[in-house]
């Protein structure tokens, strides 16, 4: 598998004129999970590279477009991030639309988790993928929260056990983590709630595996007991290169790892 990154200094970036703070309320991003169809890996990899170039060239309001493979190269995750609902529609009806049939011939969609400020138009456009929608409850995104250097991130699904306990805990976790200078490598730390308020998502992005370990060292003594009382862990999907220490630290969540980055881009500083 060829690992390719296509940097483009002309694209909008977080941390400069297009700050993440200015974009966050309208921001839409998602994690799309697929099974790669038998005998289609090379075709899928080539398609990922072509689509990455097309999106980066033609969609200035696409902030991230990344493809990852699991260890045995039978499953993939596609992470996409857009400025707002209009940018989503520009992608779905523009770049992706003419290529949708080809995409569906190479892989089978198993899950789509959508975060952020979606409208009815976006919901209609994505309904064929049977998505689950999560609205933001609390979180932060630092300047530089994307970019090729931001190599490890995850999507954690949990069942709500006690919503009244979780809501203030989420706000506390975000505030404490954001203020902790030792957690400067925690680039994106956001929590979301689904439409019927039965499931929570934590979306987290780290500069590197060492930054993950700093956070886990803080999470355990400060929050773990209350966290587990309010939420029941479900699926943890991890993307990007990891380390033995991170694998050990996360083993209680039984994560699925997608460590090989086929290709992609991220708006960055």
C-alpha positions, -999 to 999 in steps of 0.1 A, spaced: 0 0 0 14 34 -10 12 60 17 8 94 0 1 129 13 -8 158 -9 0 191 8 -15 223 -6 -5 256 10 -33 274 -7 -60 256 12 -78 272 42 -62 264 75 -71 262 112 -52 286 134 -49 315 109 -77 334 91 -99 304 91 -97 295 128 -112 264 142 -131 286 167 -148 304 139 -157 271 121 -166 248 150 -204 256 153 -211 249 117 -185 221 113 -195 187 100 -172 157 100 -176 119 99 -161 85 102 -171 61 74 -163 24 79 -162 0 50 -153 -36 42 -130 -38 11 -145 -62 -13 -125 -93 -22 -99 -86 -48 -106 -49 -48 -78 -36 -25 -55 -23 -53 -85 -7 -70 -97 8 -37 -62 22 -30 -60 38 -64 -95 52 -61 -86 67 -27 -56 85 -42 -76 99 -71 -104 111 -49 -80 127 -25 -65 147 -53 -99 157 -67 -113 168 -33 -82 188 -24 -81 205 -58 -118 213 -61 -132 216 -26 -116 245 -6 -141 240 23 -131 203 27 -108 204 57 -98 167 58 -101 137 36 -82 106 48 -82 69 41 -69 42 66 -66 4 65 -67 -22 92 -39 -46 97 -50 -73 73 -62 -47 48 -98 -60 46 -114 -30 62 -110 7 58 -120 40 75 -125 72 57 -124 104 78 -139 135 62 -142 170 76 -161 200 61 -166 236 70 -204 234 71 -234 217 56 -230 236 23 -195 221 19 -209 187 26 -234 191 -2 -207 204 -26 -188 172 -20 -217 148 -21 -233 162 -52 -201 173 -69 -169 153 -65 -183 122 -50 -216 119 -69 -201 109 -103 -178 84 -85 -204 69 -61 -212 38 -82 -175 30 -86 -169 34 -49 -198 11 -40 -184 -15 -63 -152 -17 -44 -164 -18 -8 -194 -23 14 -204 4 39 -208 -10 74 -212 22 95 -213 60 91 -210 82 122 -217 119 114 -208 147 139 -220 183 140 -244 207 125 -263 188 98 -295 200 82 -323 181 64 -305 185 31 -274 167 44 -295 140 61 -313 134 28 -281 132 8 -265 107 33 -296 85 40 -284 57 17 -255 51 41 -278 46 71 -259 72 92 -260 78 129 -260 115 138 -244 131 168 -247 167 179 -219 184 198 -223 188 235 -188 200 246 -153 201 233 -124 221 219 -101 220 189 -67 236 190 -50 254 161 -32 226 142 -58 200 153 -55 186 118 -26 181 96 -4 153 85 16 155 117 -16 148 138 -11 111 135 -35 94 160 -72 98 166 -102 79 176 -140 76 176 -154 61 208 -191 50 210 -207 46 244 -242 38 257 -257 64 281 -262 50 316 -270 82 334 -274 113 313 -277 136 343 -242 124 355 -226 125 321 -235 160 310 -217 180 338 -189 154 337 -184 160 300 -181 198 306 -156 192 334 -135 168 314 -133 193 285 -124 223 307 -98 205 327 -81 189 297 -81 221 277 -65 240 306 -38 215 313 -5 226 297 7 189 298 -22 181 274 -10 204 246 -7 174 224 -44 167 228 -55 185 196 -91 178 195 -113 166 223 -151 166 217 -181 148 229 -214 143 210 -249 130 218 -271 111 193 -307 122 184 -325 101 209 -299 107 237 -290 70 242 -255 71 228 -224 93 232 -194 97 210 -160 110 220 -139 122 191 -102 127 201 -72 136 180 -36 136 193 -3 149 180 14 115 186 11 83 208 30 100 236 3 126 238 -23 98 241 -4 84 271 -3 118 288 -41 120 285 -47 84 297 -25 92 327 -48 121 336 -81 104 327 -76 74 350 -73 92 384 -94 122 375 -124 109 356 -124 71 350 -147 60 379 -173 87 372 -170 82 334 -178 44 338 -207 52 361 -223 75 335 -215 56 303 -210 20 291 -182 17 265 -190 3 231 -169 4 200 -135 22 198 -121 29 164 -85 41 163 -68 57 132 -32 63 126 2 50 138 2 38 174 26 24 200 28 -6 223 21 17 253 -11 30 237 -23 -5 228 -18 -15 264 -35 16 277 -66 12 255 -70 -26 258 -99 -23 282 -119 -7 254 -112 -35 229 -103 -11 201 -101 -17 163 -70 -3 148 -67 13 114 -30 21 114 -20 23 77 -28 57 61 -33 51 24 -35 87 15 -52 120 25 -49 156 34 -57 178 64 -59 216 67 -30 225 91 -9 254 103 
